[in-house]
Amino acid sequence: MGSHFIKYILVKYPGYKVINFDKLTYAGNLENLREVENNPQYKFVQGDICDREAVNKVVEENKIDAIVNYAAESHVDRSIMDPDVFLRTEILGSFNLLEATKNFNLKKMVQVSTDEVYGSIEEGSFTEDSSFSPNSPYAAAKAGGDHLCRAYFVTYKTPIVVSHSCNFYGTNQFPEKLIPFFITNLIEGKKVPLYGDGKNVREWIHTSDHCRAIDVLLHQAEAGNVYNIGTGKELKNIEITKLILSEMEMGEEMIEPVKDRPGHDRRYSIDCSKLENDFGWKAEKDFETGLKETIAWYKNNPDWWQPLKNGEHAEYFKKQYLERK
Ligand SMILES: NC(=O)c1ccc[n+]([C@@H]2O[C@H](COP(=O)([O-])OP(=O)(O)OC[C@H]3O[C@@H](n4cnc5c(N)ncnc54)[C@H](O)[C@@H]3O)[C@@H](O)[C@H]2O)c1
């Protein structure tokens, strides 16, 4: 997602200098930024947000005036298998960025977080005032980072804005996330493993809409505020699966029901009226159109995702698939 935002910002604000500070974990991929790598306004620095000195150095040397924190371990299944790194990146990493924002007097930090911190809701929607009730190690680690953001604003008036977004989809998404995982499995002729009864509900936002929302928060939101970012487009996992199958002209025999994820939240739903009321922001991309474009992109770019799925990550994908049976 961070690569989409970098490209968006460079086009919309050609005078800005953007520093991409990324550890390049398994999910980081400089291929996604190939088209801007020679742009003089763009610079890549490899580094870990858990390394305080490296963070301070990049902020000081480049006279950074704002931070948008997209860096995270972001896959719930991995957080169940190996929570350690999630806690470090989400909590210690966010802490280092808050310290840098405070100590170097930056104008703004935007924390990119998730609706998963609120936990599951059967009916209605969470507002920004709802309390946190995270159920996976991923969500708990994100909640920890978000609590620190709040504490830094209350204690030090650090200029921080926190966003809680629903699920992203779009191009260049690592093929472990539901939509690209299912699309690429089907392109490979493999079945799609669907958790439990498939009735877990998620809300979906296209990467382009999420970029627009973060742009608004970076430039217009007052420090200390929290905003939900969503679309109202709620779908059961089985409904998304059927949409993908239909678009790819395949039948439901390609669905393989598998054991449910432990602690699997039933439904996420967020109320985004604050973002709309304050700034007139609304999602623009229609889900069915965005999904069609996403499927077409994965079909046309096997060179991007095949090495990720079949190279050094093959064991992970095999394990993820087998463990779901
Ligand atoms: N994917 C979603 O549906 C979703 C939904 C809501 C919020 N979010 C949040 O949005 C952000 C981006 O999510 P994504 O799906 O693009 O994630 P991703 O896993 O695809 O990418 C994460 C990026 O962060 C980098 N990174 C990881 N640890 C780092 C560290 N310690 N130091 C520096 N860089 C590091 C990786 O190299 C990679 O480039 C995350 O904060 C995530 O929690 C994601």
The ligand as an SDF file (V2000), in Angstrom:
LIG
                    3D

 44 48  0  0  0  0  0  0  0  0999 V2000
   -3.6510   -4.7790    4.0580 N   0  0  0  0  0  0  0  0  0  0  0  0
   -4.7730   -4.3040    4.5710 C   0  0  0  0  0  0  0  0  0  0  0  0
   -5.8680   -4.6990    4.1870 O   0  0  0  0  0  0  0  0  0  0  0  0
   -4.7170   -3.2340    5.6480 C   0  0  0  0  0  0  0  0  0  0  0  0
   -5.9230   -2.7150    6.1500 C   0  0  0  0  0  0  0  0  0  0  0  0
   -5.8840   -1.6980    7.1000 C   0  0  0  0  0  0  0  0  0  0  0  0
   -4.6530   -1.2200    7.5370 C   0  0  0  0  0  0  0  0  0  0  0  0
   -3.5050   -1.7600    7.0480 N   0  0  0  0  0  0  0  0  0  0  0  0
   -2.2390   -1.1850    7.5250 C   0  0  0  0  0  0  0  0  0  0  0  0
   -1.6650   -0.5010    6.4230 O   0  0  0  0  0  0  0  0  0  0  0  0
   -0.2500   -0.5660    6.4740 C   0  0  0  0  0  0  0  0  0  0  0  0
    0.2900   -1.1210    5.1750 C   0  0  0  0  0  0  0  0  0  0  0  0
   -0.2800   -2.4110    4.9710 O   0  0  0  0  0  0  0  0  0  0  0  0
    0.1300   -3.3040    3.7190 P   0  0  0  0  0  0  0  0  0  0  0  0
   -0.9540   -4.2880    3.5300 O   0  0  0  0  0  0  0  0  0  0  0  0
    0.5510   -2.4330    2.5920 O   0  0  0  0  0  0  0  0  0  0  0  0
    1.4000   -4.0470    4.3260 O   0  0  0  0  0  0  0  0  0  0  0  0
    2.5000   -4.9530    3.6070 P   0  0  0  0  0  0  0  0  0  0  0  0
    2.7730   -6.0710    4.5610 O   0  0  0  0  0  0  0  0  0  0  0  0
    2.1030   -5.2850    2.2240 O   0  0  0  0  0  0  0  0  0  0  0  0
    3.7680   -3.9910    3.5180 O   0  0  0  0  0  0  0  0  0  0  0  0
    4.4150   -3.5540    4.6660 C   0  0  0  0  0  0  0  0  0  0  0  0
    5.6400   -2.7510    4.2840 C   0  0  0  0  0  0  0  0  0  0  0  0
    6.2840   -2.3460    5.4950 O   0  0  0  0  0  0  0  0  0  0  0  0
    7.6690   -2.6650    5.4280 C   0  0  0  0  0  0  0  0  0  0  0  0
    8.1350   -2.9520    6.7950 N   0  0  0  0  0  0  0  0  0  0  0  0
    7.7430   -3.9770    7.5990 C   0  0  0  0  0  0  0  0  0  0  0  0
    8.3790   -3.9070    8.7750 N   0  0  0  0  0  0  0  0  0  0  0  0
    9.1920   -2.8120    8.7220 C   0  0  0  0  0  0  0  0  0  0  0  0
   10.0960   -2.2130    9.6380 C   0  0  0  0  0  0  0  0  0  0  0  0
   10.3150   -2.7260   10.8420 N   0  0  0  0  0  0  0  0  0  0  0  0
   10.7570   -1.0880    9.2540 N   0  0  0  0  0  0  0  0  0  0  0  0
   10.5480   -0.5590    8.0110 C   0  0  0  0  0  0  0  0  0  0  0  0
    9.7260   -1.0910    7.1040 N   0  0  0  0  0  0  0  0  0  0  0  0
    9.0410   -2.1970    7.4590 C   0  0  0  0  0  0  0  0  0  0  0  0
    7.7320   -3.8830    4.5050 C   0  0  0  0  0  0  0  0  0  0  0  0
    9.0270   -4.0670    3.9600 O   0  0  0  0  0  0  0  0  0  0  0  0
    6.6770   -3.5340    3.4770 C   0  0  0  0  0  0  0  0  0  0  0  0
    7.2030   -2.7030    2.4700 O   0  0  0  0  0  0  0  0  0  0  0  0
    0.0620   -1.4040    7.7000 C   0  0  0  0  0  0  0  0  0  0  0  0
    0.3020   -0.5380    8.7820 O   0  0  0  0  0  0  0  0  0  0  0  0
   -1.2080   -2.1940    7.9510 C   0  0  0  0  0  0  0  0  0  0  0  0
   -1.3420   -2.5340    9.3150 O   0  0  0  0  0  0  0  0  0  0  0  0
   -3.5060   -2.7420    6.1170 C   0  0  0  0  0  0  0  0  0  0  0  0
  1  2  1  0
  2  3  2  0
  2  4  1  0
  4  5  1  0
  4 44  2  0
  5  6  2  0
  6  7  1  0
  7  8  2  0
  8  9  1  0
  8 44  1  0
  9 10  1  0
  9 42  1  0
 10 11  1  0
 11 12  1  0
 11 40  1  0
 12 13  1  0
 13 14  1  0
 14 15  2  0
 14 16  1  0
 14 17  1  0
 17 18  1  0
 18 19  2  0
 18 20  1  0
 18 21  1  0
 21 22  1  0
 22 23  1  0
 23 24  1  0
 23 38  1  0
 24 25  1  0
 25 26  1  0
 25 36  1  0
 26 27  1  0
 26 35  1  0
 27 28  2  0
 28 29  1  0
 29 30  1  0
 29 35  2  0
 30 31  1  0
 30 32  2  0
 32 33  1  0
 33 34  2  0
 34 35  1  0
 36 37  1  0
 36 38  1  0
 38 39  1  0
 40 41  1  0
 40 42  1  0
 42 43  1  0
M  CHG  2   8   1  16  -1
M  END
$$$$
